[in-house]
Amino acid sequence: MITGELRSKVDSIWDTIWTGGITSPITVLEQITYLMFMKLLDDNQLKAEAGANALGIKLKNRVFGEGICVISENPHVETDYKNLRWHVFHNYEPGAMFNNIQNYVFPFIKQIGEGKDTAFSRYMKDTVFLIPTAKVLAKVVDGIDAMDMNNKDIMGDVYEYLLGKIAAAGENGQFRTPRHIINMMVQLMKPTLKDKILDPAMGSAGFLLESSTYISTHYAKELMKADNAKYYKSGMFSGFDTDQSMLRIGAMNMMLHGVEDPNITYQDSLSGDNNERNCYSLIMANPPFTGSVFQEEISKDLLALCKTKKTELLFLTLFVKMLEVGGRCASIVPDGVLFGSSTAHKSIRKELVDNQKLVAVISMPSGVFKPYAGVSTAILIFTKTNAGGTDKVWFYDMKADGYSLDDKRSPIAANDIPDIIARFNNLDGEEGRERTEQSFFVTKEEIIDNGYDLSINKYKKTEYVAVEYPSTAEILDRLDALEAEIASEMKELRKML
C-alpha cells in the first residue's frame, strides 16, 4: 500500500514518462518496474558485499561479476560489470547514462539466468526498453533514487498503485492484498522447509514472497544445507496467473529474494488445462471476487463438487482438489461465501465442514481493501482430510487492522492482528470464551443446525446494558433552573452596558 510522500514520488515519475511521449499507460507502468528492478538488484548485492566484507569472506552467487561482461544479444558488445550497477551509472551525465542503460544494462538484466528455463528468463526475454530520451531517463532515475526501497515488495506495491491510476485493476474482482494481511496469514500458517507452497491466483507473488521471507528467517541454519537451499530456490514455490505483466513482476520479486527458479506459470487455474491435483501442502491466496468464467472451460471435477460460475466458490473448490491430504489452506473470501443461500454456496461450505477440517473463520472489516474496494471479507483456514475432522470452528471478529478503514488508510493504534496470531497459536486457551467476546468456538453441530452458515454474526451474542434516564419531571426542573441561570446572567450583562 502506498500513501503520502511515496505516492507523490510515483506520480511524479509517471508524469515525467508520460510527458516524455509514452502515451500507453501499461508501457509506462512496465518501464518504471524495469528501472526499479535494476536498482533493487544492485542494492541487494551491495548489502551482500557489505556482509561478506564484514566476515572477511568472498561473496558467492554474484549477479554482477568482476571484470568484463559480454552482452549476449550482441557478442561483440562488452562492458565492465561495474558500469551495469545502479550506484555507478546513476551518477553519469544523462546522455552517457541513457546509452549505458539502453545498450548494456537492460540487455544484461534480460540475460540473467540465461541458458536456464526459469520463470525469470521466460518472462523477461520479450521485454523492450522504451524510455524515449536521456532527459526523461535522468529524471526517472532521480525519482527512483529518492524512493525508500526497503519495502519487501515495493515493486508490487507500485505496480498495484499504477494499475489503479489507469483503472485496470478491479475489473475482474482483482485487487492487491495489503502487505500486513499477507504477513498475518503467513504467521498463522507458519510455512516450513517441508512445505510445497502454491498461490494459484498469485498476482505479483505477495504470498510467495512473504512465505520465502518467513522461511529464510526461521530456517536460516537449515537453508545452509545444499539440499534445502536447492529446494528453496527451485521447487518449493509455485504460482499461476493469466496476466503476463504480473508473472514478470512476480518472477522479479522472487529473484530479488533469493528464489531463482520458482514455478511461476501462465495458466488459468480454473480451466481443464490445470490438471495438478493432490500435490501441494500449503495454499495461501486471495482469489478474484465477483468474477465469472465460461462454464465450458471450467475443469469438470470442480463442477462436480460445486456447480457454479462464481470464481470465489470455484477457487475454494480448486484448493480442496490441489491440496494433498494433510495440506493446509488459508484463503481470503468475500462475506457472501460465508452465508450465501445458493446450492453452490451451501455445497462448498458443507464440503469444508463435513469432508475436510474447517479450522477457523476470521471476519475482517470492510475497509481492509480500501481504497480499491469496500467489500467485506473473511479468511477461511482449513486442512484437507477427505475424511472430515471438523469438531469445532474458531471464529474471530477483527475490528481493526492498524489502519483507518477509510480511503486514506492512515496508521492508527487499534490493531487486532497481534491478538489474532497469539490466539490462533494457542487455540486450547480459547475454550470456554463467551460469545460476547471477539473470539470463540462454535461446534460443528451448531453450524450444521444453522444450514452451514459461517458468518460470525450468526453466532455472536450482543450484551445490552440497561440505561436509566431521569424522569420527565426532573428534566423539566433542570431546564427551569438553566433558564433562570441564563436570565440572571443576562441581567448582570445588561448592567455592564
N, C-alpha and C positions, 0 to 999 in steps of 0.2 A: 504494500500500500504506500503510495507516495503522497506526501502532503507538503504544504508550506514552501520552504526555500527550494527543496529538491524539485517540486513541481514547476516552479518558476524557471529553474535552470533547464529542465527538459523542454519546457515551452519555448525558451529562447533558442535552443539547439534546433528544434523543429522549425521555427520561424526562419532561422538562418538558411537551412537547406531548402525550404520552400521558396524563399525569396531568391535563392541562387538558381532557380529554374527547374527544380524537380517537382512536378505537379502531381505525381502519383503518391497518395498517402502511404500505400504499402511499401513503395520503394524508399520513401523517407524513413519509415519505420525500420526496414531491414538494414539500411546504411548506418543508422545510429547503432544498432546492435552489433554490427561487424566491428565498428570502431571501438565500442566498449569492450568487446572480446579481446581486441588487440591489447588494450590497456590492462585488462584483468590477467591475461597470460603473463605479461611482464611483471605485474605486481606480485603474482604468485611465485614467480621464480626469484624475484628479489627477496621475498620473505624466506624462501627455502635456502637461498645462498647465505643469507644472514645467519640462519640457524646452523648451516654446515660450517661456516667460518667460526662461529662461537664454539663448536665442538671440535674444531680442527680436523674435519673430515672432508673428503671430496664429494661434491654433490653428484648424485646419480640421476638418471632419467630426466635430463635437461631437455626442455622444449627448445631453448636457444643454446646451441652448442658453442664451441670455441673455434675460432679461426674462420674459414671461408664456408659460406653456404651456397650451394648450387641450386638455382631455381629450376625445378623440373619441367615447368611449362615451356621453358626455353633453355636447354642445357648450356647454351653459350653465355647465359646471364648468371653472374655470381656476385656476391657481396659479402662483406664481413658480417657475421652474426650480430655484432653489436648494433649495426645500423637497422636491424629489424626490431629493436626493442624500444618501447614507448618512451622510457625515461631518457633515451638518447635522441630519437628523431623528433620528439615534441619541441626540442629547442632549435631545430633547423629553421631557416627562414622559409616563408610559405612556399615558394617555388620549388626549393630543394626537397621540402617535406612532401609536397604533392607527388613529385617524381619518385621519391623513395617508396611511399606507400603504394602508389599505383603499380610500379614495376617490380618491387621487391617484397614489401611486407604483405600485401594482400595475396599475391601468388604463394607466398610462404605459408600463410595460415591455411590455405586450401590444400596444401600438400602434407600437412601434419597427419601422421598415420598412414601415409601413402604406402600402397602395397598390401595394406590390411583391409579386409572388408568390415570396417567398423561403422557404427551409426554416424560418427562424425564425418568420416570420409565420404559416405554415401550422400549425406545431405548438404555437404559443402561443395561438392565438385561442380555444381552448375551455378554457383554464385558469381555475381559480377559487381565490380567496384564502380559506382556511378556518381560519386561526388564530382560536380562539374568543374570547379575551379580551385586554384590554390588558396584564394582569399576565403572562400566558403569553408574549405577544409581547415584552415588555420583557426577560424572562429569556432568551428565544431570541436576541434581538439582542445582549444582553451576552455570551452564549455564543459567537456568531459573531465578535464583536469580539475575543474572547480567542484566536481561532484564527490560526495563521500561514497567510496566504493567498498566500504566494509560490510555492507548488507550482504547476507549469504546468497541472495538471489536477486541482485539489483537488476540484472538484465530482464528477468521475468517480470519484475515489478514495473520497469519502464515500458516493456512490451505491452503489458496489460493496460497501462495508462494511455499509451498511444493508440491502442485499439479503441479505447473509449472515446478518444478525440475524433476518430473517423467513423464512429458509430458502427464499427464492425463487430463489436463484442455484444453478446447477449441475444443475438438473433435466434440462436438455436438453444437458448437456455444456458449458454456458456458464460461463466464468469469466474474469475480467478479466486481461489481460496485464500483468505488472509493468512499471512505467514504465521501468526500466533495460534491460529486454529489448527493449521497443519502441525505445528510443533506440539500442541496439546495432544492431538491424535497419535502422533508418533510416540510420545511419552506414555500414553495409555497402552499402546500395543507392544512397546519395548522390543523392537526387532533385534535379532541375534545373527551371528555368522552362520547359523544353521538354516536361516530362512531363505526362501526364494520369493522375492517381492515383486508385486505387479501393481501397476495402475493402468487399467485399460481405457482410461479417458484422461491421458496424462497432461495435456496442455504443455506448459513449459517445464514439466517434471518436478514440481514442487514437493510432492510426497516422496519421490525417489531421492531427491536431493537432501531433504531433511532426514530421511532414513539413513542415507550414507553418512551424514554428519553424526548422527546418533551412534552408529556402529563404529565409526573411526574414533569417536571419543570414548566409548565404553569398552571397546575391544582393541585398544591400541597395541597392547602386547601381543595378542593373538594374531593381529594383522602383520606382525613381523615374520610370521611363518610363511614360507613360499606358497604353500597350497592355499592358505587362507587369503593371501594377497591376490593370488591369481583368480580365485573365485569372486572376490570383492570387485576386481576390475573387469571381469568378464564372466557373467553367468548369474550373479545374484539379482540384478535389477532388470526389469522388463517394463516397457511402456508402449502403449498403442495410441495413435491419434490419426485423424484424417486431414490435418492441417500441416502442410509441408513446412511452413514457417515455424510453427510450434515445435515440430520434430527437430528442426535445425537448432532452435533456441535450447531445447531440452538436451540435445547432444552436446552443445557448447557448455551448458551448465554442468553436466555430469563430468565432462573432461576437465573443467576447471577445478573440480573437487576430487580428482584422482580416480574417477571411474572411466577408464579409457574406452571400454567396449561394452556398454550396456545394450541390451536387446531392445532398442528403440525402433519401432516398426510402423510403417504406414499401413493402417488396417482399420476397417470398420469392425469394431469389436462385436457388434450385434449380428453381423451377417453370417451366412453359411460358410464364408471363407475362413472364419475363425474356428478352427477345429481343435484348439487346445482345451483339454478337459482334465480335471483331477491332477493338476501339476504345480500348483502354487501353494505355499504355506502361509503367505500373508498378502492380503489385498487391502490397500487404502486408496480411497477415491472420492472425488466429488463429481459424479457423472452429470451430464447435461439434464436440466429440468425442462419440462414443458415441451420438449421436442417430440417428434414422431417420425417414424420411418416407414418405408413401403413394406407392407406385410409380407410380400413375396420374397423380400431379401432377408428377412429375419431367419436366423437359424431355427430349424424345426424343433430341436429339443428344448429351446427356450419357450416356444409357443405351446409345447406340450405341457409345460409346468405353469405358464402364465400367459393366457391368450390375450394379447393387447398390442397396441402400437405405441403406448406411452413409454418413453425411454427410461424414465426413472424406475419403472417397475421391471422393465426388461433387463436393466443393468443389475438390479438386485438378483434377478434370476440367473444372470450370467455369472455373478460372483459365486453363487452356490455351485454352479457347474464347473467353474475353473479352479476352485479350491480343491486341494487334496483332503482326504479325511483327516481331521485334526487341524486343518488350516483355519486361520482366523481372518476376520474381515471387520474393518471399520469404514463405514460409508456415510457421507452426508446425504440426506434425503429431504425433499420438501415435506412440510407437515401433512399434506394430503395423503402421503403414503401411509401415515400412521392411522388415519381414520376413514379413508375413502371407502365408499359403500359398494363400489362396483365388484363384480365377481373376480376380476383380475386383482384388485387391491386386496380383497379378502384372501385370495388363494396364496399370494406371496407371504402375507403375514402368517397364515396358517402353516405354510411350509417352514418358516423360521421358528415358530413356536413348537410345532408338533414333531417335525422331522429333523430339525437341527437344534442347536443350543443357543437360544437368544439370551445374551448376557446383559445388555444394557441399552437404554434409550435415554439419550442426553438431549433435552429440549433446549434450543438456542433462541435468543431473542431475534425479532425480525430485522433489526438494524445491522446484524453482523456483516451482511454483504453490501451495505450501502457504501458509496453512492451508486453502485452498479445495479443493485436490485434490492427490493424491500421484502422479499419473500421470507416467510418463517420457515425455519429448518430444524432438523434434529440429526443426531449421529446415532446410527444403529451399529451395535457391536455384536457379532455372533461367531460361533465356532461351527464348522461343518462336521457333522457326525453321521448323517444319513440314518440315524437310529434314535433321534430325539435327544433328550437330556435336559430340556428346559425344566427347571424346578421352580425358580422364581426369577423375576427380571428386576434389575436395578434401574430406577428412574431418578433423574436429576433435573431440576428446574434451574437452568442457568439464567440469571437475570442481568449479569454484567460481564463483559469480557475485557475490561481495562480501557475501553474507548467509548466515547459518547455514541449513542445509537442514532445520530442524525447524519446528514450527508457529509459533515465535516470530519467525523470520526476522530475527534481530538482525544488525547490521552486523559484518563480520569483515574481516580484512586480505586473505585469499586471494581473488583475483578474476582470472579468465581473460579477461574481456571486453576489456580494452585489448589483450591479446595477439591475440585473435581478429580484432579490427578491423585491427590492424597487419599481421598475416599475410595476411588476405584482400585487403588493398590492395596486397600485394606477392607475388602467387602465384608469380611467377617464382623468387622466393627459396625457395620450398618444394620445389623439385626436389631429389631425392636424399635427402630426410629418411627416416629409418628408420621402420619400422612399430612400433617400440617407443616412438616419441615421440608427443606429444599431437596432432600434425597431420601428415598425409602424403597423397600422391596414390595413387589406385587406378585402374588402366587400365580402359577400357570392356570390353575383352576379359575381364578377370578378373571383372568384375561380371556379365557375361553367363554366364560359366562357372559362377558361383555362383547361377544362377537369378534374377538381377536383385536379389539380396539387398543392401540398403543399410544394414544395421546395422553399426556400426563394429567391433563385436566379431568380426565375420566376417573382418576383415582385420588387426586389431591383433595384434601379437606381444607376448608377455609374456616378459621375461627372468627366469630363475630363477637365483638366486645360491646356490651350494653353501655350506652351513653346517656347520662341523666342531664336533662336540661332544666333550667329554672322554670318555675310556674309562670303563667301569663301575668298574674298579679305582680310577681316580683320583677319581671321585666319592665312592666309599666311604671312601677315605683322607681326603678333605676333611670328610666327615661325622664320622669318628672324631676328627679334630683339633678340630672345632667342639664335639663333646660333651665333650672333655677341657677345652676352654677354659671351657665353661659350668660344669662340675664344679668347676674351680679357683675361678671367680668366686663360686660358691655357698658354697664353703668359707670364703673370705675374708669373705663377708657374715655367715655364722654367727658368726665370731669377733667381729664388731662388736655382736652382740646381747647 
